[in-house]
Amino acid sequence: MKGSARRKLDQLNFMEQVRECRDNGYLLSSRKMGSGAFSKVYLAYATHERLRHNPKLASDLRGKRHVMVAIKIISTAEAPVEFSQKFLPREISSLNTTYKHLNVVQLYETYQNSRRSYLVLELAARGDLLEHINSVSDHRCRPGLEEDEARGLFWQLVSTVAHCHSSGIVHRDLKCENILLDDQGLLKLSDFGFANRSGLKNSLLSTFCGSVAYTAPEILMSKMYNGEQADLWSLGIILYTKVTGKLPFKERQLHRMLHLMHQGPTFRPGMSPECQDLIRGLLQLRPRARLDLQQVAAHCWMLPIAHALFLTMLSSSPEKPAKSQLPAALDHMEPGRDSQPPRLLQQLQRPQHRGPHHASASGPMPERPDAVSRRGAVCPAGAPEYGGSQCGGGCLLVALSPSSTCAIRTTPGYYLVN
Ligand SMILES: Nc1ncnc2c1ncn2[C@@H]1O[C@H](COP(=O)(O)OP(=O)(O)OP(=O)(O)O)[C@@H](O)[C@H]1O
């Protein structure tokens, strides 16, 4: 089809989508937030009429003080049958299973006709984590985020993934492009198109999902794999990417990629040994050797977050430190919704703010040589390796079950929490 004919058809299609959204209570804007293989995501506005009929949407948007949403329009007529019949229903069902967590993007409702499916989603207006890393890197004139910022975001991510796993959902496509940020800088995990039920604890999956750079070696080698352990590998890649601004392993050819994975990640000078240790703990070739989410939460690199959680707990009774002492990211994460002691694992797994189930829920970045990009990255070379798999400073958190004691060791001393 010629360019002008294609443009005309696109315009007609768009006008049809505007009509279909209006009939369902949303005003579709022409601002495209992003697109996927068979989808386009637009900014839209909920009408008063719609807000009256969807209490969940109304209460969420009241808290946000705006009426904006993101509408993902999937062209089911063009997508393969497998996509419409398998992956799309899984995406909807996974969002409906995990929606209670503050850091999971909300699915407010869906509607469809014979040509398209519409997913009305919580708006994450600040783009994705990859864009954020690249813009911070430009600003700092140095690739990657500060470790403090990376830690706050990583904590939110680990907490979200723990919630998904405990709800029986494995994401299977964890990557920076699927981690969105809202207008307050809160992380929103999205794109559950490859998600699946983790089922029995040790059940294995066989479908290849995800993006090669973030994919666990056992999947690349076409082995049966455990979805939770595969997600842990992706977390390691994401953390590395956050703090270095680069992907740890990037090769077009599979055998070279696997070779790099065997060698392990290399680190630039200046990265803290604790952070290196945590990344190594996640990027273990043997899936069972990877740190689990509880160990990640208890890792010494996470100490400042654990300390801040402890302060949150103290601030919930008299003579406590002021809440303003908390890092901003945690301030958002812990809006004082419960008075329970902040046991770390409970914090990780607890849904963090969502109300009752809602009934109806059914421009590329410019390529830069040493920055992460959608198409590739340059691996750092010659960075010194940090030896050993144990943290130098010793562990900081123990006993995370509800009935046991949680000990947080910090620089000035020990805190014991019953
Ligand atoms: N809730 C949202 N708020 C703002 N932007 C969004 C939202 N959801 C998706 N986007 C944007 O739209 C893009 C495509 O969305 P998404 O990844 O969900 O689609 P997809 O069809 O599953 O993509 P892919 O084919 O890459 O898997 C995202 O990368 C993001 O930039």
The ligand as an ORCA input file, in Angstrom:
! r2SCAN-3c Opt
* xyz 0 1
  N      -0.179      2.159     31.443
  C       0.619      2.786     30.586
  N       0.888      4.104     30.733
  C       1.707      4.743     29.867
  N       2.313      4.142     28.828
  C       2.089      2.843     28.640
  C       1.234      2.096     29.492
  N       1.204      0.812     29.076
  C       2.003      0.751     28.005
  N       2.545      1.970     27.725
  C       3.475      2.280     26.630
  O       3.130      1.510     25.487
  C       4.201      0.605     25.144
  C       3.613     -0.707     24.675
  O       2.865     -1.290     25.726
  P       2.996     -2.835     26.087
  O       4.428     -3.166     26.318
  O       2.036     -3.154     27.162
  O       2.479     -3.438     24.710
  P       2.790     -4.839     24.053
  O       1.908     -4.945     22.842
  O       2.649     -5.897     25.072
  O       4.305     -4.643     23.643
  P       5.337     -5.756     23.133
  O       4.860     -6.191     21.790
  O       6.635     -4.978     23.102
  O       5.324     -6.845     24.169
  C       5.038      0.522     26.399
  O       6.397      0.245     26.093
  C       4.881      1.887     27.028
  O       5.767      2.800     26.424
*
